[in-house]
């Protein structure tokens, strides 16, 4: 079970990091100050989850949580660059962020459904992460 808890914390950490990276990569493309503030709020939500994972991780391991690889970061960055080359609208940026967020929701829900015997604190952070992402999708829908 210890390994299961670590794997889930690593997945949440990876998702939070990827969310922060994606928002960071698009933020300089956003001209609408209202939308930019919304993205700042979303970034802060991911950062809070990231910090919670890092705080909790030491209960299960003396190592650091796995980070996203440089290749994953490069793929996220290049995908955003290519997809916003001709369209930097709020709608396009919202769409891109929602696609990534939906992948995180699917993975998070799958983990919740498959792992019923994980530690309560790990289950709580996973659930909070999924709910946060679901709320983010609702927020981003307004900008499509």
C-alpha positions as CSV (number, residue, x, y, z in Angstrom):
1,X,0.0,0.0,0.0
2,X,2.9,2.3,0.7
3,X,4.0,2.1,-2.9
4,X,0.4,2.8,-4.1
5,X,0.3,5.9,-2.0
6,X,3.6,7.1,-3.5
7,X,2.5,6.4,-7.0
8,X,-0.7,8.4,-6.5
9,X,1.1,11.3,-4.9
10,X,3.5,11.2,-7.9
11,X,0.6,11.3,-10.3
12,X,-1.0,14.2,-8.5
13,X,2.3,16.0,-8.4
14,X,2.9,15.4,-12.1
15,X,-0.6,16.7,-12.9
16,X,-0.2,19.8,-10.8
17,X,3.2,20.5,-12.3
18,X,1.9,20.1,-15.8
19,X,-1.0,22.4,-15.1
20,X,1.3,25.1,-13.7
21,X,3.6,24.7,-16.7
22,X,0.8,25.0,-19.2
23,X,-0.6,28.1,-17.6
24,X,2.9,29.6,-17.4
25,X,3.5,28.8,-21.1
26,X,0.2,30.5,-22.3
27,X,0.1,33.4,-19.9
28,X,2.4,35.7,-22.0
29,X,0.0,35.1,-25.0
30,X,-3.1,36.4,-23.1
31,X,-3.9,40.0,-23.7
32,X,-7.2,40.1,-21.9
33,X,-6.4,41.1,-18.3
34,X,-9.6,39.5,-16.9
35,X,-8.7,36.2,-18.4
36,X,-5.1,36.6,-17.3
37,X,-6.3,37.1,-13.7
38,X,-8.5,33.9,-14.0
39,X,-5.4,32.0,-15.1
40,X,-3.4,33.4,-12.2
41,X,-6.1,32.0,-9.8
42,X,-6.0,28.7,-11.6
43,X,-2.2,28.6,-11.4
44,X,-2.4,29.3,-7.6
45,X,-4.8,26.3,-7.2
46,X,-2.4,24.0,-8.9
47,X,0.4,25.4,-6.8
48,X,-1.5,24.7,-3.6
49,X,-2.0,21.1,-4.6
50,X,1.6,20.8,-5.6
51,X,2.7,22.2,-2.1
52,X,0.3,19.8,-0.3
53,X,1.7,16.8,-2.2
54,X,5.3,17.9,-1.3
55,X,4.3,18.3,2.4
56,X,2.5,14.9,2.5
57,X,5.2,13.0,0.5
58,X,7.6,13.0,3.4
59,X,5.1,10.8,5.4
60,X,5.6,8.1,2.8
61,X,9.1,8.5,1.5
62,X,12.4,10.1,2.3
63,X,12.7,11.0,-1.4
64,X,11.2,13.9,-3.4
65,X,8.1,13.5,-5.5
66,X,8.8,12.6,-9.2
67,X,8.8,15.7,-11.3
68,X,7.7,16.0,-14.9
69,X,10.6,15.1,-17.2
70,X,12.3,17.7,-19.4
71,X,10.8,15.9,-22.4
72,X,7.2,16.2,-21.1
73,X,7.8,19.9,-20.4
74,X,9.2,20.4,-23.9
75,X,6.2,18.6,-25.5
76,X,3.8,20.7,-23.5
77,X,5.6,23.9,-24.5
78,X,5.9,23.0,-28.1
79,X,2.3,21.9,-28.4
80,X,1.2,25.2,-26.9
81,X,3.4,27.2,-29.2
82,X,2.2,25.3,-32.3
83,X,-1.5,25.5,-31.3
84,X,-1.4,29.2,-30.6
85,X,0.8,30.3,-33.5
86,X,-2.2,31.6,-35.5
87,X,-4.8,31.9,-32.8
88,X,-4.0,33.4,-29.4
89,X,-7.7,34.1,-28.6
90,X,-9.1,33.4,-25.1
91,X,-11.2,30.7,-26.7
92,X,-8.2,28.8,-28.2
93,X,-6.1,29.1,-25.0
94,X,-9.1,28.0,-22.9
95,X,-9.6,25.0,-25.2
96,X,-6.0,23.9,-24.9
97,X,-6.0,24.2,-21.1
98,X,-9.3,22.3,-21.0
99,X,-7.9,19.4,-23.0
100,X,-5.0,19.0,-20.6
101,X,-7.3,19.4,-17.6
102,X,-9.7,16.8,-18.9
103,X,-6.9,14.3,-19.2
104,X,-6.0,15.0,-15.6
105,X,-9.6,14.5,-14.5
106,X,-9.9,11.2,-16.4
107,X,-6.6,9.9,-14.8
108,X,-7.6,11.1,-11.3
109,X,-11.1,9.6,-11.5
110,X,-9.6,6.3,-12.7
111,X,-7.2,6.3,-9.7
112,X,-10.0,7.0,-7.3
113,X,-12.1,4.2,-8.8
114,X,-9.3,1.6,-8.8
115,X,-7.7,2.3,-5.4
116,X,-10.0,1.8,-2.5
117,X,-7.4,1.0,0.1
118,X,-5.1,4.0,-0.1
119,X,-4.4,6.2,2.9
120,X,-7.1,8.7,3.7
121,X,-4.8,11.7,3.4
122,X,-3.7,10.5,-0.1
123,X,-7.3,9.9,-1.1
124,X,-8.3,13.3,0.1
125,X,-5.6,15.1,-1.9
126,X,-6.4,13.1,-5.0
127,X,-10.1,13.9,-4.7
128,X,-9.4,17.6,-4.0
129,X,-7.2,17.6,-7.1
130,X,-9.9,16.1,-9.3
131,X,-12.6,18.4,-8.0
132,X,-10.3,21.4,-8.5
133,X,-9.7,20.4,-12.1
134,X,-13.5,19.9,-12.7
135,X,-14.1,23.4,-11.3
136,X,-11.3,24.7,-13.6
137,X,-13.1,23.2,-16.6
138,X,-16.3,25.0,-15.6
139,X,-14.3,28.3,-15.3
140,X,-12.5,27.9,-18.6
141,X,-15.8,27.0,-20.4
142,X,-16.8,30.6,-20.1
143,X,-13.9,31.7,-22.3
144,X,-14.6,29.3,-25.2
